[in-house]
Amino acid sequence: MSSPVSFPLSLPITGPLLTITHPQEAIWIIELHNGQDSRLTTRMINEALRPALDVVEQSWYASRDKQVKDVKDSKGAGALIIVGRRDQDKFFSNGFDYETVKGNSSFVSDTANPLFARLLTYPSTLAGLSNESGNSDMHLFTVPTIAAINGHAFAAGMMLSLVCDYRVMTDGNMRRAWMCMNEVHFGAPWPLSFTAILNTKVGSPAVRRRVALEGHRFTPSEALKAGMVDRLANLTGTSVGNGTENVLEEAMKLAKEVKGLASQNVWGAIKTYLYKDCLEAVYSDARAHRTSPNREAKL
C-alpha cells in the first residue's frame, strides 16, 4: 500500500459491507454490516473481508516499522477484533447465504476456505500445502485475532469465530445468543474444511458430536464451559439498550493483554505448524460432502 490508510475505512467503497476502525495503537476492529445478520456472501468475502485483512496487515506493518527500535516490548504489537453489526446485538454472523451460493459449486473451496485459512494463517512455507484456487493469501496473518460474538453465530458464522484465535461472547442476559452448526437440521452436508476447523478448535469428542451431529444451540455459558469461547461479557445489571459495546469492551481488554504476542514476529509462523493438518484439509480440493444443486438446503 503506497500511502497511509485513514480510518475509519468502509469496504467495498460502493455499497460497503464492513468498516475498519483503529481505536487504539496496535488494535484494529472490523465491523461486519452486511444487512442485519452479516451473511458471508461472495461479495462480503472477496470484496470486503479479505481486502480488509490486507488493510489491517499493511497498517500493522507500517506501525511496526515506525516504532522506536529500542522499545522491544511494544515493537510489532497488534491485535484484530472482528465484531457483528454494532447497532444491534442479535447477530454476529448468520453464516452463508444459500441463495447466493447454491449455483456456485466452488464457493467453499475458492471463496470461503481461503478466508478461513487466512485467519488460521496461510502456510506458504510448508511443503505439500498449496492453494489450488490461485488466491493471493500466500502469507501469514501475523497478529492475534479475536471474535467479538455480539449475538447469534450460526453455521459459517460460527466457523468464522472459530478460526479466530480468541472468542469473547455476550453473556446472553439481555438477549438470547447461540453458537450453532444447524446444518444437520435442514439437510446441508459439511465441507471438509468445517470438520477440520471443528476438530482443531474443539478438543472434546462429546462436544464435537453435539456441535456437528446434533446441531445443538450452545448458550453463552454452555459455549464457555465447552471451551468454545474464552470469555463472556458481563451484561448483568447494565441498562444499555445494545449489548454489543459491552462485548467490544471485553474484547478490547483481551486485545490489550495479547497484542504483545505479535511483537517477536513469530505468532503466525508458530500457528502455521500448530494448525498444519487443519490447513491442509482446508486447502484440499477433496470435499467430504458436496451440496447437491438440486437440494433446497440453506447453508
PAZAPA-4460 file (N, C-alpha, C; in steps of 0.05 Angstrom, whole numbers, plus 32768, in hexadecimal, padded with zeros to 4 digits):
% residues 299
    n_x    n_y    n_z   ca_x   ca_y   ca_z    c_x    c_y    c_z   seq   type   mol
   8011   7FE8   8000   8000   8000   8000   8012   8019   8000     1      M     A
   800F   8029   7FEC   8022   803F   7FE8   801E   8057   7FFA     2      S     A
   8007   805B   8006   8002   8072   8017   7FF4   8068   8030     3      S     A
   7FF8   8077   8047   7FEB   806F   8060   7FCC   806E   805D     4      P     A
   7FC0   805B   806B   7FA3   8058   806A   7F97   8069   8080     5      V     A
   7F81   8077   8079   7F72   8086   808D   7F5B   8076   8097     6      S     A
   7F57   8076   80B0   7F40   8067   80BD   7F2D   807B   80C9     7      F     A
   7F13   8074   80C9   7F07   805B   80C0   7F07   8058   80A2     8      P     A
   7F07   803F   8099   7F07   8038   807D   7EF2   8023   8078     9      L     A
   7EDF   8029   8066   7ECA   8016   805F   7ED0   8009   8045    10      S     A
   7ECA   7FEF   8043   7ECF   7FDF   802B   7EB7   7FCD   8024    11      L     A
   7EB3   7FC9   800A   7EBF   7FD7   7FF3   7EB6   7FF5   7FF3    12      P     A
   7EC2   8004   7FE2   7EBC   8021   7FE2   7E9F   8026   7FDB    13      I     A
   7E95   8017   7FC7   7E79   8019   7FBF   7E69   8004   7FCD    14      T     A
   7E55   800C   7FDC   7E44   7FF9   7FEB   7E54   7FEA   8000    15      G     A
   7E61   7FF8   8013   7E72   7FEB   8026   7E64   7FD6   8037    16      P     A
   7E73   7FC1   803E   7E69   7FAB   804E   7E77   7FA8   8069    17      L     A
   7E8D   7FB7   806D   7E9B   7FB7   8086   7EA9   7FD1   808A    18      L     A
   7EB1   7FD7   80A2   7EC1   7FEF   80A8   7ED8   7FE7   80BA    19      T     A
   7EEF   7FF2   80B3   7F08   7FEE   80C3   7F0D   8007   80D3    20      I     A
   7F12   8003   80ED   7F1A   801A   80FE   7F34   8012   810C    21      T     A
   7F42   8027   8116   7F5C   8024   8123   7F5A   8034   813D    22      H     A
   7F4B   802A   8151   7F44   803B   8168   7F5C   8040   817A    23      P     A
   7F6F   802E   817B   7F86   8032   818C   7F9F   8028   817E    24      Q     A
   7FB6   8030   8187   7FCF   8027   817B   7FD0   8008   817C    25      E     A
   7FD5   7FFC   8166   7FD9   7FDF   8163   7FC0   7FCF   8165    26      A     A
   7FA9   7FDC   8164   7F8F   7FCD   8165   7F7E   7FD6   814E    27      I     A
   7F73   7FC4   813F   7F61   7FC9   8129   7F47   7FBA   812D    28      W     A
   7F31   7FC6   8123   7F17   7FB9   8125   7F0B   7FB8   8109    29      I     A
   7F01   7FA0   8101   7EF1   7F9D   80E9   7ED5   7F98   80F1    30      I     A
   7EC3   7FAB   80EA   7EA6   7FA8   80F0   7E98   7F9E   80D7    31      E     A
   7E8B   7F87   80D9   7E7C   7F7C   80C3   7E60   7F89   80C2    32      L     A
   7E58   7F92   80AB   7E3C   7F9D   80AA   7E30   7F98   808E    33      H     A
   7E30   7F7E   8087   7E22   7F76   806F   7E05   7F70   8076    34      N     A
   7DF4   7F84   8075   7DD9   7F81   8080   7DDA   7F80   809E    35      G     A
   7DC4   7F76   80AA   7DC3   7F74   80C7   7DD2   7F5C   80D2    36      Q     A
   7DD5   7F46   80C1   7DE1   7F2E   80CB   7DFC   7F26   80BF    37      D     A
   7E07   7F38   80B0   7E23   7F36   80A6   7E28   7F1A   8099    38      S     A
   7E18   7F14   8085   7E1C   7EFB   8076   7E37   7EFC   8067    39      R     A
   7E44   7EE5   8065   7E5E   7EE2   8058   7E59   7EDB   803B    40      L     A
   7E52   7EEF   802B   7E4E   7EEB   800E   7E68   7EEC   7FFF    41      T     A
   7E67   7EE6   7FE6   7E80   7EE8   7FD5   7E8A   7F05   7FD6    42      T     A
   7E79   7F18   7FD3   7E82   7F34   7FD3   7E8D   7F3C   7FEE    43      R     A
   7E80   7F33   8004   7E89   7F39   801E   7EA6   7F2F   8023    44      M     A
   7EAB   7F16   8019   7EC6   7F0B   801E   7EDA   7F16   800B    45      I     A
   7ED4   7F16   7FF1   7EE8   7F1E   7FDD   7EED   7F3B   7FDA    46      N     A
   7ED8   7F4C   7FDF   7EDB   7F68   7FDB   7EDD   7F78   7FF5    47      E     A
   7ED8   7F6A   800C   7ED8   7F79   8025   7EEB   7F6C   8039    48      A     A
   7EE6   7F53   8042   7EF5   7F47   8057   7F13   7F43   8050    49      L     A
   7F17   7F36   8039   7F33   7F30   8032   7F43   7F4A   802D    50      R     A
   7F38   7F5D   801E   7F46   7F77   801C   7F4A   7F85   8037    51      P     A
   7F37   7F82   8049   7F39   7F8F   8063   7F51   7F83   8073    52      A     A
   7F55   7F69   8071   7F6C   7F5C   807E   7F86   7F67   8072    53      L     A
   7F86   7F6C   8058   7F9E   7F78   804B   7FA3   7F94   8057    54      D     A
   7F8E   7FA3   805A   7F91   7FBF   8064   7F9C   7FBE   8081    55      V     A
   7F91   7FAD   8092   7F9A   7FAB   80AE   7FB7   7FA2   80AF    56      V     A
   7FBD   7F8E   809F   7FD9   7F84   809F   7FED   7F9A   8096    57      E     A
   7FE6   7FA8   8080   7FF7   7FBD   8077   7FFA   7FD3   808C    58      Q     A
   7FE4   7FDA   8099   7FE5   7FEE   80AE   7FF6   7FE5   80C5    59      S     A
   7FF4   7FCB   80CC   8005   7FC0   80E1   8023   7FC2   80DA    60      W     A
   8029   7FBA   80C1   8045   7FBC   80B8   804F   7FD9   80BA    61      Y     A
   803E   7FEB   80B1   8047   8007   80B1   804B   8011   80CE    62      A     A
   8039   800A   80E0   803D   8013   80FC   8055   8006   8109    63      S     A
   8059   7FED   8102   8070   7FDF   810D   808A   7FEC   8105    64      R     A
   808C   7FF3   80EB   80A4   7FFF   80E1   80A9   801B   80EC    65      D     A
   8094   8029   80F5   8097   8044   80FF   809F   8044   811C    66      K     A
   809B   802D   812A   80A1   802D   8147   80BF   8030   814C    67      Q     A
   80C5   803B   8163   80E1   803F   816A   80EF   8024   816E    68      V     A
   8106   8021   8162   8113   8007   8161   811A   7FFC   817C    69      K     A
   8120   800D   818F   8129   8003   81A9   8112   7FFD   81BC    70      D     A
   80F9   8001   81B3   80E2   7FFA   81C4   80D9   7FDE   81BB    71      V     A
   80E8   7FCB   81C4   80E4   7FB0   81B9   80C9   7FA4   81C2    72      K     A
   80BF   7FAB   81D9   80A7   7F9F   81E3   808E   7FA7   81D3    73      D     A
   808F   7FBF   81C8   8077   7FC8   81B9   807A   7FC6   819B    74      S     A
   8093   7FC3   8192   8097   7FC3   8175   8089   7FAB   8168    75      K     A
   8077   7FB0   8155   8069   7F9B   8147   8050   7F91   8155    76      G     A
   8048   7F9C   816C   8030   7F93   817A   8018   7F98   8169    77      A     A
   8004   7F87   816C   7FEB   7F8C   815C   7FD6   7F77   8162    78      G     A
   7FBD   7F7E   815E   7FA6   7F6C   8161   7F8F   7F76   8150    79      A     A
   7F80   7F63   8145   7F69   7F69   8134   7F50   7F5D   8141    80      L     A
   7F3B   7F6E   8142   7F21   7F65   814C   7F0D   7F65   8135    81      I     A
   7EFE   7F4F   8132   7EE8   7F4E   811F   7ECE   7F4D   812E    82      I     A
   7EBB   7F5F   8128   7EA2   7F61   8136   7E8B   7F63   8122    83      V     A
   7E74   7F5A   812A   7E5C   7F5D   811A   7E53   7F7A   811A    84      G     A
   7E3E   7F80   810C   7E34   7F9B   8109   7E30   7FA8   8125    85      R     A
   7E3B   7FC0   8129   7E3D   7FCC   8143   7E23   7FD9   814D    86      R     A
   7E11   7FDF   813B   7DF8   7FEC   8143   7DE2   7FD7   814A    87      D     A
   7DEA   7FBE   814E   7DD7   7FA9   8156   7DE6   7F94   8166    88      Q     A
   7DD8   7F83   8174   7DE5   7F6E   8183   7DD7   7F53   8180    89      D     A
   7DCB   7F4F   8168   7DBE   7F36   8162   7DD0   7F23   8153    90      K     A
   7DE1   7F2D   8141   7DF2   7F1B   8131   7E0F   7F24   8131    91      F     A
   7E21   7F10   8133   7E3D   7F13   812C   7E3F   7F0E   810E    92      F     A
   7E38   7EF6   8105   7E34   7EF0   80E9   7E22   7ED8   80E6    93      S     A
   7E10   7ED9   80D3   7DFD   7EC3   80CE   7E07   7EB0   80B9    94      N     A
   7E20   7EB1   80B2   7E2C   7E9D   80A0   7E29   7EA4   8083    95      G     A
   7E2C   7E8F   8072   7E29   7E93   8055   7E0C   7E9A   804E    96      F     A
   7E09   7EA7   8037   7DEF   7EAC   802B   7DEB   7E98   8015    97      D     A
   7DDC   7E83   801A   7DD9   7E6D   8007   7DD0   7E76   7FEC    98      Y     A
   7DBD   7E8A   7FEC   7DB2   7E93   7FD2   7DC8   7E9F   7FC0    99      E     A
   7DDD   7EA9   7FCB   7DF2   7EB5   7FBB   7E09   7EA2   7FB4   100      T     A
   7E09   7E8A   7FC2   7E20   7E78   7FBD   7E17   7E5D   7FB2   101      V     A
   7DFD   7E57   7FB1   7DF5   7E3C   7FAA   7DFC   7E35   7F8D   102      K     A
   7DFF   7E49   7F7B   7E06   7E43   7F60   7E24   7E44   7F5B   103      G     A
   7E34   7E47   7F70   7E51   7E4A   7F6E   7E5E   7E32   7F7D   104      N     A
   7E64   7E1D   7F6E   7E6E   7E05   7F7B   7E8A   7E09   7F87   105      S     A
   7E98   7E1E   7F7F   7EB3   7E23   7F89   7EB4   7E38   7F9F   106      S     A
   7E9C   7E41   7FA8   7E9C   7E57   7FBC   7EAC   7E51   7FD4   107      F     A
   7EA8   7E39   7FE0   7EB7   7E33   7FF9   7ED5   7E31   7FF4   108      V     A
   7EDC   7E22   7FDF   7EF9   7E1E   7FDB   7F07   7E37   7FD1   109      S     A
   7EFA   7E47   7FC1   7F07   7E5E   7FB4   7F03   7E79   7FC3   110      D     A
   7EED   7E7A   7FD3   7EE7   7E94   7FDF   7EE8   7E92   7FFE   111      T     A
   7ED9   7E7F   800A   7ED9   7E7E   8027   7EF2   7E72   8033   112      A     A
   7EFC   7E5C   8027   7F14   7E50   8033   7F2D   7E62   8033   113      N     A
   7F32   7E72   801E   7F49   7E84   801F   7F46   7E98   8036   114      P     A
   7F2E   7EA1   803C   7F2A   7EB3   8053   7F30   7EA5   806D   115      L     A
   7F25   7E8D   8070   7F2A   7E7E   8089   7F48   7E78   808D   116      F     A
   7F55   7E70   8077   7F71   7E6A   8078   7F82   7E83   807F   117      A     A
   7F7A   7E9A   8074   7F88   7EB3   8079   7F87   7EB9   8097   118      R     A
   7F70   7EB5   80A3   7F6E   7EBB   80C0   7F7C   7EA6   80D1   119      L     A
   7F7C   7E8E   80C8   7F8B   7E79   80D6   7FA9   7E7D   80D4   120      L     A
   7FB2   7E8A   80BE   7FCC   7E91   80B3   7FD2   7E7E   809C   121      T     A
   7FD7   7E8B   8085   7FDC   7E7B   806D   7FF9   7E71   806D   122      Y     A
   7FFD   7E56   8069   8018   7E4A   806B   8027   7E4A   8051   123      P     A
   8030   7E61   8048   803D   7E62   802E   8059   7E55   802E   124      S     A
   8064   7E51   8046   8080   7E46   8048   8080   7E28   804D   125      T     A
   8069   7E1C   8050   8069   7DFF   8056   8066   7DEF   803D   126      L     A
   8077   7DDB   803A   8076   7DC9   8023   805C   7DBA   8023   127      A     A
   8051   7DB6   800C   8039   7DA6   800A   8020   7DB6   800D   128      G     A
   8021   7DCF   8014   8009   7DE0   8017   8008   7DF4   8000   129      L     A
   7FF2   7DF4   7FF2   7FF0   7E07   7FDC   7FD3   7E10   7FD9   130      S     A
   7FD0   7E28   7FCE   7FB5   7E33   7FCA   7FAE   7E2E   7FAD   131      N     A
   7F9D   7E1B   7FA9   7F96   7E13   7F8D   7F85   7E29   7F7F   132      E     A
   7F78   7E3A   7F8E   7F68   7E4F   7F82   7F78   7E66   7F77   133      S     A
   7F92   7E67   7F7E   7FA3   7E7D   7F74   7F9E   7E97   7F81   134      G     A
   7F92   7E98   7F9A   7F8E   7EB2   7FA7   7FA8   7EBD   7FB1   135      N     A
   7FA7   7ED6   7FB9   7FC0   7EE4   7FC0   7FC7   7EE3   7FDD   136      S     A
   7FB8   7ED4   7FED   7FBD   7ED3   800A   7FD4   7EC1   8011   137      D     A
   7FEB   7EC5   8005   8002   7EB3   8008   8015   7EBE   801E   138      M     A
   800A   7EC6   8035   801B   7ED1   804A   800D   7ECD   8064   139      H     A
   801C   7ED3   8079   8011   7ECF   8094   8002   7EE7   809D   140      L     A
   7FEC   7EE2   80AC   7FDF   7EF8   80BA   7FEB   7EFA   80D5   141      F     A
   7FF9   7F0F   80DB   800D   7F0F   80EF   8005   7F1B   810B   142      T     A
   7FEC   7F21   810F   7FE4   7F2B   8129   7FCD   7F1A   8134   143      V     A
   7FCA   7F19   814F   7FB3   7F0A   815A   7F99   7F15   8151   144      P     A
   7F86   7F03   814C   7F6B   7F0B   8143   7F57   7F03   8158   145      T     A
   7F43   7F14   815C   7F2E   7F10   8171   7F13   7F13   8164   146      I     A
   7F02   7EFF   8167   7EE6   7F02   815E   7ED6   7F0D   8176   147      A     A
   7ECA   7F24   8172   7EB8   7F30   8186   7E9B   7F28   817E   148      A     A
   7E92   7F12   818A   7E79   7F05   8182   7E62   7F14   8190   149      I     A
   7E56   7F27   8182   7E42   7F39   818E   7E26   7F2F   8189   150      N     A
   7E22   7F17   8181   7E08   7F0C   817C   7E0B   7EF0   8171   151      G     A
   7DF7   7EE6   8163   7DF8   7ECB   8158   7E0F   7EC7   8145   152      H     A
   7E1C   7EB0   8147   7E31   7EA8   8134   7E28   7E8D   8129   153      A     A
   7E1B   7E8D   8112   7E10   7E75   8107   7E22   7E6C   80EF   154      F     A
   7E25   7E51   80ED   7E31   7E44   80D6   7E4C   7E51   80CF   155      A     A
   7E4F   7E5B   80B7   7E69   7E67   80AF   7E70   7E7F   80C1   156      A     A
   7E5C   7E8C   80CD   7E62   7EA1   80E0   7E70   7E96   80F8   157      G     A
   7E68   7E7E   8101   7E77   7E71   8117   7E93   7E6A   810E   158      M     A
   7E95   7E60   80F5   7EB0   7E59   80EB   7EC2   7E71   80EA   159      M     A
   7EB7   7E88   80E2   7EC7   7EA1   80E1   7ED2   7EA7   80FD   160      L     A
   7EC1   7EA3   8111   7ECA   7EA8   812D   7EE0   7E94   8135   161      S     A
   7EDD   7E7B   812D   7EF0   7E66   8135   7F0B   7E6A   8129   162      L     A
   7F0D   7E74   8111   7F27   7E78   8105   7F36   7E8F   8111   163      V     A
   7F28   7EA0   8120   7F36   7EB5   812F   7F45   7EA8   8146   164      C     A
   7F59   7EB6   8151   7F69   7EAA   8167   7F5A   7EAA   8181   165      D     A
   7F49   7EBE   8186   7F3A   7EC0   819F   7F1D   7EC8   8199   166      Y     A
   7F0C   7EC1   81AC   7EEF   7EC8   81A9   7EE5   7ED4   81C3   167      R     A
   7ED9   7EEB   81C0   7ECB   7EF8   81D7   7EAD   7EFA   81CF   168      V     A
   7E9C   7EF1   81E0   7E7F   7EF0   81D9   7E6E   7EFF   81ED   169      M     A
   7E58   7F0A   81E4   7E44   7F15   81F6   7E3C   7EFF   820A   170      T     A
   7E35   7F07   8222   7E2C   7EF2   8235   7E0F   7EEA   8231   171      D     A
   7E01   7EF7   821F   7DE5   7EEF   8219   7DD1   7EF8   822D   172      G     A
   7DD8   7F08   8240   7DC5   7F10   8255   7DB2   7F26   824C   173      N     A
   7DB9   7F35   8237   7DA7   7F49   822D   7D97   7F3F   8215   174      M     A
   7DA4   7F2E   8206   7D97   7F23   81EE   7DA4   7F08   81E8   175      R     A
   7D93   7EF4   81DF   7D9E   7EDA   81D9   7DB3   7EDB   81C3   176      R     A
   7DC7   7ECA   81C6   7DDC   7EC8   81B2   7DE5   7EAB   81B2   177      A     A
   7DE8   7E9F   819A   7DF0   7E83   8198   7E08   7E80   8185   178      W     A
   7E18   7E6C   818A   7E2B   7E62   8177   7E20   7E47   816E   179      M     A
   7E1D   7E44   8153   7E10   7E2C   8149   7E18   7E26   812D   180      C     A
   7E1D   7E0C   8128   7E21   7E02   810D   7E08   7DF1   8108   181      M     A
   7DF5   7DFE   80FB   7DDA   7DF2   80F8   7DD5   7DE4   80DE   182      N     A
   7DEA   7DDE   80CF   7DE6   7DD1   80B4   7DD8   7DB6   80B6   183      E     A
   7DDD   7DA7   80CC   7DD0   7D8D   80CE   7DB2   7D8F   80CF   184      V     A
   7DA7   7DA6   80D6   7D8A   7DA9   80D9   7D7D   7DB1   80BF   185      H     A
   7D8C   7DBA   80AB   7D80   7DC1   8091   7D8D   7DB4   807A   186      F     A
   7D9E   7D9F   807F   7DA7   7D8E   8069   7DBE   7D99   8059   187      G     A
   7DD0   7DA8   8065   7DE7   7DB3   8056   7E00   7DA5   8060   188      A     A
   7E0E   7D95   804F   7E26   7D87   8058   7E3D   7D9B   805C   189      P     A
   7E50   7D94   806D   7E66   7DA5   8072   7E7C   7DA2   805E   190      W     A
   7E8A   7DB8   8056   7EA3   7DB5   8048   7EB9   7DAB   805B   191      P     A
   7ECD   7DA0   8050   7EE3   7D95   8060   7EF0   7DAA   8072   192      L     A
   7EF1   7DC2   8068   7EFD   7DD8   8078   7EEF   7DDC   8092   193      S     A
   7ED5   7DDB   8092   7EC6   7DDE   80AB   7ECE   7DCA   80C0   194      F     A
   7ED0   7DB0   80B7   7ED8   7D9B   80C9   7EF4   7D9F   80D4   195      T     A
   7F06   7DA7   80C2   7F22   7DAB   80CA   7F24   7DC2   80DF   196      A     A
   7F15   7DD8   80DA   7F16   7DEE   80ED   7F0A   7DE6   8108   197      I     A
   7EF4   7DD8   8108   7EE7   7DCF   8121   7EFA   7DBD   8130   198      L     A
   7F06   7DA9   8122   7F18   7D96   8130   7F30   7DA4   813C   199      N     A
   7F3A   7DBA   812F   7F51   7DC8   8138   7F4B   7DDA   8150   200      T     A
   7F34   7DE8   814F   7F2E   7DFC   8163   7F1D   7DF2   817B   201      K     A
   7F10   7DDA   8178   7F00   7DCF   818E   7F0B   7DB4   8195   202      V     A
   7F16   7DB2   81AE   7F24   7D9A   81B5   7F13   7D82   81BD   203      G     A
   7EFC   7D86   81C8   7EEC   7D70   81D2   7EDC   7D62   81BC   204      S     A
   7EDF   7D48   81B9   7ECE   7D3A   81A5   7EB0   7D3C   81AB   205      P     A
   7EA9   7D3C   81C5   7E8D   7D3F   81CC   7E82   7D5A   81C4   206      A     A
   7E91   7D6F   81C7   7E88   7D89   81BF   7E87   7D8B   81A1   207      V     A
   7E9A   7D7F   8193   7E9A   7D7F   8176   7E81   7D71   816B   208      R     A
   7E79   7D5B   8179   7E61   7D4C   8171   7E48   7D5E   8174   209      R     A
   7E47   7D6C   818A   7E30   7D7E   818E   7E2F   7D94   817A   210      R     A
   7E47   7D9F   8172   7E48   7DB4   815E   7E3F   7DA9   8143   211      V     A
   7E4D   7D94   813A   7E4A   7D8B   811E   7E32   7D79   8119   212      A     A
   7E2D   7D66   812B   7E19   7D52   8126   7DFE   7D57   8133   213      L     A
   7DFE   7D69   8147   7DE5   7D70   8154   7DDC   7D8D   814E   214      E     A
   7DED   7D9D   8143   7DE6   7DB9   813D   7DDD   7DC8   8156   215      G     A
   7DEA   7DC2   816D   7DE2   7DCF   8186   7DE6   7DED   8186   216      H     A
   7DD4   7DFB   8191   7DD6   7E18   8194   7DE4   7E1E   81AE   217      R     A
   7DFD   7E24   81AD   7E0C   7E29   81C6   7E07   7E46   81D0   218      F     A
   7DFD   7E47   81E8   7DFA   7E61   81F5   7E16   7E6C   81FC   219      T     A
   7E19   7E85   8202   7E34   7E8F   8209   7E41   7E80   8220   220      P     A
   7E32   7E7A   8235   7E3E   7E6B   824B   7E46   7E4F   8243   221      S     A
   7E36   7E42   8232   7E3E   7E28   8228   7E56   7E29   8216   222      E     A
   7E58   7E3D   8205   7E6F   7E40   81F4   7E88   7E45   8204   223      A     A
   7E86   7E55   821A   7E9D   7E5A   822B   7EA6   7E40   8239   224      L     A
   7E93   7E31   8243   7E99   7E18   8251   7EA5   7E04   823E   225      K     A
   7E9C   7E04   8225   7EA7   7DF1   8211   7EC2   7DFA   8206   226      A     A
   7ECB   7E11   820D   7EE5   7E1B   8203   7EE3   7E28   81E7   227      G     A
   7ECC   7E2C   81DD   7EC9   7E38   81C3   7ECC   7E57   81C3   228      M     A
   7EC7   7E63   81DA   7ECD   7E7F   81DD   7EDF   7E83   81F6   229      V     A
   7EEE   7E98   81F6   7F01   7E9D   820B   7EF7   7EAF   8222   230      D     A
   7EE5   7EC1   821B   7EDA   7ED3   822F   7EBE   7EDB   8228   231      R     A
   7EAE   7EE2   823C   7E94   7EED   8238   7E94   7F0A   8241   232      L     A
   7E87   7F1C   8232   7E83   7F37   823A   7E6C   7F39   824D   233      A     A
   7E71   7F42   8265   7E5C   7F43   827A   7E49   7F5A   8275   234      N     A
   7E30   7F54   826E   7E1C   7F69   826A   7E08   7F6A   8280   235      L     A
   7E0B   7F59   8295   7DF8   7F59   82AB   7DF8   7F74   82B9   236      T     A
   7DE1   7F7F   82BD   7DDE   7F98   82CC   7DE3   7FB1   82BB   237      G     A
   7DEB   7FAE   82A2   7DF0   7FC5   8291   7DD5   7FCF   8286   238      T     A
   7DD4   7FE8   827F   7DBC   7FF4   8275   7DBE   7FFB   8258   239      S     A
   7DD4   7FF3   824A   7DD7   7FFA   822E   7DC2   7FEC   821E   240      V     A
   7DBA   7FF9   8208   7DA6   7FED   81F7   7DB2   7FD9   81E3   241      G     A
   7DCC   7FDB   81DF   7DDA   7FCB   81CB   7DF3   7FC0   81D8   242      N     A
   7DF5   7FA6   81DB   7E0C   7F9A   81EA   7E26   7F98   81DA   243      G     A
   7E25   7F9F   81C0   7E3D   7F9C   81B0   7E55   7FAC   81BA   244      T     A
   7E50   7FC4   81C3   7E67   7FD4   81CD   7E74   7FC7   81E6   245      E     A
   7E64   7FBA   81F6   7E6F   7FAB   820D   7E80   7F94   8204   246      N     A
   7E77   7F86   81EF   7E87   7F70   81E4   7EA1   7F7B   81D9   247      V     A
   7E9F   7F91   81CA   7EB8   7F9D   81BF   7ECB   7FA6   81D6   248      L     A
   7EC0   7FB1   81EB   7ED1   7FBA   8201   7EE0   7FA2   820D   249      E     A
   7ED3   7F8B   8210   7EE1   7F74   821A   7EF5   7F6A   8206   250      E     A
   7EEE   7F6B   81EC   7F01   7F63   81D8   7F1A   7F75   81D7   251      A     A
   7F15   7F8F   81DC   7F2C   7FA2   81DD   7F3E   7F9B   81F4   252      M     A
   7F33   7F94   820B   7F44   7F8C   8222   7F55   7F75   821B   253      K     A
   7F49   7F61   820D   7F59   7F4A   8205   7F6E   7F51   81F1   254      L     A
   7F67   7F63   81DE   7F7A   7F6B   81C9   7F92   7F78   81D6   255      A     A
   7F8E   7F88   81EA   7FA5   7F96   81F8   7FB7   7F81   8205   256      K     A
   7FAB   7F6B   820F   7FBA   7F56   821C   7FCB   7F46   8209   257      E     A
   7FC1   7F41   81F0   7FCE   7F2F   81DE   7FDD   7F3D   81C7   258      V     A
   7FDA   7F57   81C4   7FE6   7F64   81AC   8004   7F62   81AC   259      K     A
   8010   7F60   81C3   802D   7F5E   81C4   8038   7F43   81BA   260      G     A
   8026   7F2F   81B7   802F   7F15   81AD   8039   7F17   8190   261      L     A
   8031   7F2C   8182   8039   7F30   8166   8054   7F3E   8164   262      A     A
   805F   7F47   817A   8076   7F59   8178   8090   7F4C   816F   263      S     A
   8092   7F32   8173   80AA   7F24   816A   80A8   7F18   814E   264      Q     A
   8091   7F1E   8141   808E   7F17   8124   808E   7EF9   811F   265      N     A
   8086   7EE9   8133   8085   7ECC   812E   8069   7EC0   8133   266      V     A
   8056   7ED1   813A   803B   7EC8   8141   802F   7EB8   812A   267      W     A
   8030   7EC3   8112   8024   7EB4   80FB   8034   7E9C   80F4   268      G     A
   804E   7E9D   80F6   805F   7E86   80EF   8059   7E6E   8101   269      A     A
   8057   7E73   811B   8051   7E5E   812E   8035   7E52   8128   270      I     A
   8022   7E63   8122   8007   7E58   811C   8007   7E48   8103   271      K     A
   8018   7E4F   80F0   8019   7E3F   80D7   801E   7E22   80DD   272      T     A
   8031   7E1C   80EF   8037   7E00   80F6   8022   7DF5   810A   273      Y     A
   8018   7E05   811B   8004   7DFC   812F   7FEB   7DF2   8120   274      L     A
   7FE4   7E00   810A   7FCB   7DF9   80FC   7FD1   7DEC   80E1   275      Y     A
   7FE9   7DE0   80DE   7FF1   7DD5   80C4   7FDC   7DC2   80B8   276      K     A
   7FD3   7DAF   80C8   7FC0   7D9B   80BD   7FA6   7DA8   80B5   277      D     A
   7F9D   7DBB   80C5   7F84   7DC9   80BF   7F87   7DD9   80A5   278      C     A
   7F9D   7DE7   80A2   7FA1   7DF7   808A   7FA3   7DE6   8071   279      L     A
   7FAF   7DCE   8074   7FB0   7DBC   805D   7F94   7DB4   8054   280      E     A
   7F82   7DAF   8068   7F67   7DA7   8062   7F57   7DBE   8056   281      A     A
   7F5B   7DD6   8061   7F4D   7DEE   8057   7F54   7DF3   8039   282      V     A
   7F6C   7DEE   8032   7F74   7DF3   8016   7F74   7DDA   8004   283      Y     A
   7F69   7DC5   800F   7F67   7DAD   7FFE   7F4F   7DB1   7FEB   284      S     A
   7F53   7DA8   7FD2   7F3E   7DA9   7FBE   7F28   7D94   7FC5   285      D     A
   7F31   7D7F   7FD2   7F1E   7D6A   7FD9   7F0B   7D74   7FEE   286      A     A
   7EF1   7D70   7FEA   7EDD   7D78   7FFD   7ECF   7D5F   8008   287      R     A
   7ECC   7D5D   8022   7EBF   7D46   802E   7EA2   7D44   8024   288      A     A
   7E96   7D5B   801F   7E7A   7D5C   8015   7E77   7D73   8002   289      H     A
   7E64   7D71   7FF0   7E5E   7D88   7FDF   7E40   7D8C   7FE0   290      R     A
   7E38   7DA5   7FE1   7E1C   7DAB   7FE1   7E10   7DA7   7FC6   291      T     A
   7DFC   7D97   7FC4   7DEF   7D91   7FAA   7DE2   7DAA   7F9F   292      S     A
   7DE6   7DB1   7F85   7DDA   7DC9   7F7A   7DBC   7DC7   7F79   293      P     A
   7DB1   7DAE   7F7C   7D94   7DAB   7F7A   7D87   7DAB   7F96   294      N     A
   7D98   7DAD   7FAA   7D8D   7DAC   7FC6   7D88   7DC8   7FD0   295      R     A
   7D71   7DCD   7FDB   7D6A   7DE7   7FE5   7D74   7DE9   8002   296      E     A
   7D8E   7DE9   8006   7D99   7DEC   8020   7DA3   7E08   8024   297      A     A
   7DA2   7E12   803D   7DAD   7E2C   8044   7DC7   7E28   8053   298      K     A
   7DDC   7E34   8049   7DF5   7E32   8057   7DF6   7E46   806E   299      L     A
***
